[in-house]
């Protein structure tokens, strides 16, 4: 794990480049955010946005989603991986939201995790994006970048371990935005194969762990 001073330099650079990073998933309210994040598992944000643009125009609440019906929902998200299982989870999520939470998405981790299709990563994204709870959802991009930059130890070999170390080492003032910086950096610059080091804003600070 890098020193606090080294981590500070990294995130000062990220902040200067993108002061207010945001998720690339399109949403209009906590419900559509939760659905979009749940649909994004093993799928790109671009693919999710393409499917949800027409979907959210006609179904942006638990009740209107239920009114749509599972078969129609499957048709509308059929371009997304695992769409059948995701459609079932969304429908069951809507039923639970209406029966237990008055049709509102509960904005606490324990209740979010009780919803079908919502795991720790999805809950972290929702809570962080809505400024409820600073959290870092560790996907493949965050995992890769955190190791390449040496922010976390090599022994942090699971998403949960990476998240725990990131939450420990990143100063609190950057925690809400850190997830976005790391994921965007991994998505567009520090890619899995042939990372674009020449275009990297932290190239001079990077130990390039595992590169080359």
Steps between C-alpha positions, in 0.01 A plus 500: 500500500634842406570774750235756585708766324520295179127430501432870560701591189307249289160628601599865476583424138168321441311789661676760287411305185135422588377699802147354495501153343165326462372157414454438128174316567192708422233524770227736619432394859622250764285224349632536146855528638460175692354323198771633269780392732344156547472462122864603451647182648724340236373760250635835383340827606452582131291185449296570814429860398389386155248263656380724782443814292167373361430292811520784751279721283208267573605332826688710754326385820444156654130508411545603138772236464263233633228627270740452210527129578792261506467388138504857367789587729699205367436616146619851581823389668573197278820664374644481852682195628305271735186696416254227597633467853537876534139555392377254763705676766371844400139381515550344843683810615199710400261276693714528812537876466122537482421256779774593747627846414196693374637497147822679596856371473636466855813708529691287747730207429320231699164556330657542156674165540163338573384580145534236225789570265662748739838393633764692688639661185158625384417631847833684515443666162147612593595636842810673369332653194217641712746640758351283774812309595855529362579165340726355235343228288784283373447376146765364265621853412532619860671173596755528218579870544532473878765231460687660209528829686609315813223654707421158647723208595543197276337298779175688435389230258122531525265793433407519869867520605571767240198700617610477863851624420376781276259620767789500746763680294300755295431826690133542585458816291561293186313182591173585326679582174779239519285222355428706189861609452632145524234344279528769231878477506481124456232519234672753272871522587630222724332231292564130554713447190743759368428775755525849355789612719600783263159663556487426874471799734676311782763321290786666688352382832423144390718200596336307213451190710420205274551700179744376236 
